[in-house]
Amino acid sequence: MRPEPLSRRQFFMGRPAARGVGIRPPGASAESLEACTGCGKCAERCPTGIIRLVDGLPSIDFTLGECTFCGACKAACPEPFFQPETAERFPHVAVVTDGCLARKDIACQSCGESCPEQAIRFRPRIGAPFLPELNEGMCSGCGACLQVCPVGAIALRAREVEAAVV
């Protein structure tokens, strides 16, 4: 197995090759990872405290809270790490898994109550708890539902990219 080649920046900074960042802050692309110096200013300025440096690169931890898309991380960054346009959603959506309490006939609506986009609605059932239904078009991927789920039944899935019709 060949070792992963180092970029020029990584070589001179003495930083090992990135092992893959989890979820990047909103407005950061995979290509922009080379511009990150790992200064940590984005993590310091994040009002919800969800940005952590992992191997010297910013990564989002939704177990700590949600992203409000406030732009504080972008404003604090001295490097061209963030895209110029303002990000309003992540490239992923939430998914309610089979571990959901409502699917096990236990009343729970914590994910829907915490969703700022109201992307999670509940379909009524006779004689049983309401079932969650997620509208992927409305979901911003902010992570509010992940933090509040008492059983960790919310997962993230990459958005499906629409094919251009020619």
C-alpha atoms as a printed R data frame, in Angstrom:
    type eleno elety resid chain resno       x      y       z
1   ATOM     1    CA   MET     A     1   0.000  0.000   0.000
2   ATOM     2    CA   ARG     A     2   1.447  3.348  -1.067
3   ATOM     3    CA   PRO     A     3   1.428  6.216   1.389
4   ATOM     4    CA   GLU     A     4  -0.722  9.180   0.431
5   ATOM     5    CA   PRO     A     5   1.384 11.937  -1.188
6   ATOM     6    CA   LEU     A     6   1.812 15.165   0.722
7   ATOM     7    CA   SER     A     7   0.861 18.477  -0.790
8   ATOM     8    CA   ARG     A     8   3.515 21.157  -0.914
9   ATOM     9    CA   ARG     A     9   1.777 23.090   1.889
10  ATOM    10    CA   GLN     A    10   1.547 19.980   4.078
11  ATOM    11    CA   PHE     A    11   5.219 19.193   3.489
12  ATOM    12    CA   PHE     A    12   6.473 22.648   4.479
13  ATOM    13    CA   MET     A    13   4.123 22.910   7.451
14  ATOM    14    CA   GLY     A    14   5.093 19.451   8.661
15  ATOM    15    CA   ARG     A    15   1.457 18.394   8.579
16  ATOM    16    CA   PRO     A    16   0.588 14.823   7.569
17  ATOM    17    CA   ALA     A    17  -1.770 14.220   4.683
18  ATOM    18    CA   ALA     A    18  -5.393 14.839   5.580
19  ATOM    19    CA   ARG     A    19  -7.197 11.634   6.441
20  ATOM    20    CA   GLY     A    20 -10.504 13.004   5.333
21  ATOM    21    CA   VAL     A    21 -12.461 15.591   7.187
22  ATOM    22    CA   GLY     A    22 -15.925 14.733   8.409
23  ATOM    23    CA   ILE     A    23 -18.447 17.471   7.791
24  ATOM    24    CA   ARG     A    24 -16.932 20.741   6.673
25  ATOM    25    CA   PRO     A    25 -18.297 24.119   7.843
26  ATOM    26    CA   PRO     A    26 -20.965 25.600   5.557
27  ATOM    27    CA   GLY     A    27 -19.448 27.210   2.497
28  ATOM    28    CA   ALA     A    28 -16.217 25.203   2.642
29  ATOM    29    CA   SER     A    29 -15.460 22.864  -0.237
30  ATOM    30    CA   ALA     A    30 -13.233 19.827  -0.485
31  ATOM    31    CA   GLU     A    31 -10.950 21.773  -2.827
32  ATOM    32    CA   SER     A    32 -10.534 24.590  -0.318
33  ATOM    33    CA   LEU     A    33  -8.990 22.303   2.314
34  ATOM    34    CA   GLU     A    34  -5.545 23.162   0.949
35  ATOM    35    CA   ALA     A    35  -6.075 26.821   1.922
36  ATOM    36    CA   CYS     A    36  -6.762 25.986   5.584
37  ATOM    37    CA   THR     A    37  -3.838 26.684   7.905
38  ATOM    38    CA   GLY     A    38  -5.532 25.162  10.949
39  ATOM    39    CA   CYS     A    39  -5.491 28.421  12.906
40  ATOM    40    CA   GLY     A    40  -8.755 27.523  14.672
41  ATOM    41    CA   LYS     A    41 -10.330 30.977  14.431
42  ATOM    42    CA   CYS     A    42 -13.478 29.463  12.893
43  ATOM    43    CA   ALA     A    43 -13.875 27.177  15.913
44  ATOM    44    CA   GLU     A    44 -13.307 30.049  18.338
45  ATOM    45    CA   ARG     A    45 -15.948 32.238  16.685
46  ATOM    46    CA   CYS     A    46 -18.646 29.574  16.177
47  ATOM    47    CA   PRO     A    47 -21.531 30.689  18.449
48  ATOM    48    CA   THR     A    48 -22.904 27.158  18.820
49  ATOM    49    CA   GLY     A    49 -19.471 25.593  19.411
50  ATOM    50    CA   ILE     A    50 -19.884 22.811  16.850
51  ATOM    51    CA   ILE     A    51 -16.639 23.373  14.924
52  ATOM    52    CA   ARG     A    52 -13.655 21.340  16.073
53  ATOM    53    CA   LEU     A    53 -10.223 20.967  14.508
54  ATOM    54    CA   VAL     A    54  -9.620 17.380  13.426
55  ATOM    55    CA   ASP     A    55  -6.086 16.728  12.151
56  ATOM    56    CA   GLY     A    56  -5.678 20.501  11.829
57  ATOM    57    CA   LEU     A    57  -8.803 20.985   9.698
58  ATOM    58    CA   PRO     A    58 -12.232 22.293  10.734
59  ATOM    59    CA   SER     A    59 -14.953 19.684  11.130
60  ATOM    60    CA   ILE     A    60 -18.539 19.937  12.385
61  ATOM    61    CA   ASP     A    61 -19.732 17.869  15.353
62  ATOM    62    CA   PHE     A    62 -23.542 17.923  15.394
63  ATOM    63    CA   THR     A    63 -23.677 16.145  18.757
64  ATOM    64    CA   LEU     A    64 -22.710 19.505  20.264
65  ATOM    65    CA   GLY     A    65 -25.435 21.570  18.602
66  ATOM    66    CA   GLU     A    66 -26.757 22.850  15.315
67  ATOM    67    CA   CYS     A    67 -25.437 25.136  12.602
68  ATOM    68    CA   THR     A    68 -27.358 28.394  12.291
69  ATOM    69    CA   PHE     A    69 -25.561 29.440   9.075
70  ATOM    70    CA   CYS     A    70 -24.619 32.711  10.782
71  ATOM    71    CA   GLY     A    71 -21.356 33.079   8.838
72  ATOM    72    CA   ALA     A    72 -19.172 33.746  11.892
73  ATOM    73    CA   CYS     A    73 -16.738 31.007  10.845
74  ATOM    74    CA   LYS     A    74 -16.389 32.512   7.372
75  ATOM    75    CA   ALA     A    75 -15.921 36.032   8.767
76  ATOM    76    CA   ALA     A    76 -13.198 34.871  11.179
77  ATOM    77    CA   CYS     A    77 -11.187 32.915   8.613
78  ATOM    78    CA   PRO     A    78  -8.102 34.792   7.335
79  ATOM    79    CA   GLU     A    79  -7.606 32.353   4.425
80  ATOM    80    CA   PRO     A    80  -9.646 31.749   1.228
81  ATOM    81    CA   PHE     A    81 -11.145 28.604   2.755
82  ATOM    82    CA   PHE     A    82 -14.806 29.540   2.281
83  ATOM    83    CA   GLN     A    83 -16.699 30.040  -0.959
84  ATOM    84    CA   PRO     A    84 -17.681 33.670  -1.669
85  ATOM    85    CA   GLU     A    85 -21.431 32.988  -1.746
86  ATOM    86    CA   THR     A    86 -23.275 32.544   1.533
87  ATOM    87    CA   ALA     A    87 -24.107 28.925   2.362
88  ATOM    88    CA   GLU     A    88 -27.645 28.187   3.482
89  ATOM    89    CA   ARG     A    89 -27.499 24.399   3.496
90  ATOM    90    CA   PHE     A    90 -25.113 21.477   3.742
91  ATOM    91    CA   PRO     A    91 -24.545 18.896   0.994
92  ATOM    92    CA   HIS     A    92 -26.365 16.324   3.143
93  ATOM    93    CA   VAL     A    93 -29.846 15.775   4.554
94  ATOM    94    CA   ALA     A    94 -31.111 14.132   7.710
95  ATOM    95    CA   VAL     A    95 -32.603 10.633   7.571
96  ATOM    96    CA   VAL     A    96 -34.845  9.096  10.225
97  ATOM    97    CA   THR     A    97 -33.653  5.511  10.760
98  ATOM    98    CA   ASP     A    98 -35.466  2.436  12.036
99  ATOM    99    CA   GLY     A    99 -34.208  3.135  15.562
100 ATOM   100    CA   CYS     A   100 -36.744  5.971  15.841
101 ATOM   101    CA   LEU     A   101 -38.889  5.714  18.981
102 ATOM   102    CA   ALA     A   102 -42.078  6.613  17.071
103 ATOM   103    CA   ARG     A   103 -41.441  3.670  14.748
104 ATOM   104    CA   LYS     A   104 -41.260  1.476  17.842
105 ATOM   105    CA   ASP     A   105 -44.642  2.755  19.076
106 ATOM   106    CA   ILE     A   106 -43.168  5.146  21.646
107 ATOM   107    CA   ALA     A   107 -44.403  8.724  21.431
108 ATOM   108    CA   CYS     A   108 -41.582 11.115  20.550
109 ATOM   109    CA   GLN     A   109 -41.485 14.215  18.368
110 ATOM   110    CA   SER     A   110 -38.261 15.822  19.570
111 ATOM   111    CA   CYS     A   111 -36.691 15.962  16.097
112 ATOM   112    CA   GLY     A   112 -39.661 17.746  14.557
113 ATOM   113    CA   GLU     A   113 -39.926 20.206  17.427
114 ATOM   114    CA   SER     A   114 -36.259 21.196  17.082
115 ATOM   115    CA   CYS     A   115 -36.171 21.524  13.272
116 ATOM   116    CA   PRO     A   116 -35.848 25.239  12.392
117 ATOM   117    CA   GLU     A   117 -36.899 24.553   8.781
118 ATOM   118    CA   GLN     A   118 -39.925 22.461   9.802
119 ATOM   119    CA   ALA     A   119 -38.661 19.768   7.435
120 ATOM   120    CA   ILE     A   120 -39.791 16.996   9.783
121 ATOM   121    CA   ARG     A   121 -43.535 16.584  10.033
122 ATOM   122    CA   PHE     A   122 -45.519 13.828  11.703
123 ATOM   123    CA   ARG     A   123 -48.127 11.701   9.956
124 ATOM   124    CA   PRO     A   124 -50.994 10.672  12.267
125 ATOM   125    CA   ARG     A   125 -51.776  6.999  12.862
126 ATOM   126    CA   ILE     A   126 -54.817  5.594  14.597
127 ATOM   127    CA   GLY     A   127 -53.915  4.033  17.946
128 ATOM   128    CA   ALA     A   128 -50.178  4.654  17.638
129 ATOM   129    CA   PRO     A   129 -47.698  7.548  17.829
130 ATOM   130    CA   PHE     A   130 -47.369  9.826  14.825
131 ATOM   131    CA   LEU     A   131 -44.643  8.808  12.339
132 ATOM   132    CA   PRO     A   132 -41.931 11.265  11.273
133 ATOM   133    CA   GLU     A   133 -41.685 12.202   7.605
134 ATOM   134    CA   LEU     A   134 -38.791 14.271   6.338
135 ATOM   135    CA   ASN     A   135 -39.112 16.694   3.428
136 ATOM   136    CA   GLU     A   136 -35.614 16.568   1.919
137 ATOM   137    CA   GLY     A   137 -36.208 19.718  -0.105
138 ATOM   138    CA   MET     A   138 -36.752 21.729   3.073
139 ATOM   139    CA   CYS     A   139 -33.928 20.114   5.097
140 ATOM   140    CA   SER     A   140 -30.853 22.359   5.382
141 ATOM   141    CA   GLY     A   141 -28.750 19.653   7.062
142 ATOM   142    CA   CYS     A   142 -28.189 21.920  10.090
143 ATOM   143    CA   GLY     A   143 -28.046 19.043  12.581
144 ATOM   144    CA   ALA     A   144 -30.647 20.356  15.040
145 ATOM   145    CA   CYS     A   145 -32.481 17.026  14.943
146 ATOM   146    CA   LEU     A   146 -29.319 14.975  15.548
147 ATOM   147    CA   GLN     A   147 -28.532 16.629  18.839
148 ATOM   148    CA   VAL     A   148 -31.995 16.237  20.377
149 ATOM   149    CA   CYS     A   149 -32.834 12.663  19.317
150 ATOM   150    CA   PRO     A   150 -32.776 10.660  22.572
151 ATOM   151    CA   VAL     A   151 -31.800  7.406  20.819
152 ATOM   152    CA   GLY     A   152 -29.568  8.709  18.021
153 ATOM   153    CA   ALA     A   153 -31.998  7.596  15.313
154 ATOM   154    CA   ILE     A   154 -31.146 10.445  12.945
155 ATOM   155    CA   ALA     A   155 -28.405  9.914  10.373
156 ATOM   156    CA   LEU     A   156 -26.992 12.012   7.553
157 ATOM   157    CA   ARG     A   157 -27.071 11.122   3.867
158 ATOM   158    CA   ALA     A   158 -25.552 12.975   0.913
159 ATOM   159    CA   ARG     A   159 -28.034 14.957  -1.146
160 ATOM   160    CA   GLU     A   160 -28.931 13.448  -4.463
161 ATOM   161    CA   VAL     A   161 -27.546 15.603  -7.237
162 ATOM   162    CA   GLU     A   162 -30.018 16.360  -9.979
163 ATOM   163    CA   ALA     A   163 -28.817 15.490 -13.454
164 ATOM   164    CA   ALA     A   164 -28.947 18.292 -15.975
165 ATOM   165    CA   VAL     A   165 -31.270 17.661 -18.872
166 ATOM   166    CA   VAL     A   166 -29.707 18.538 -22.194
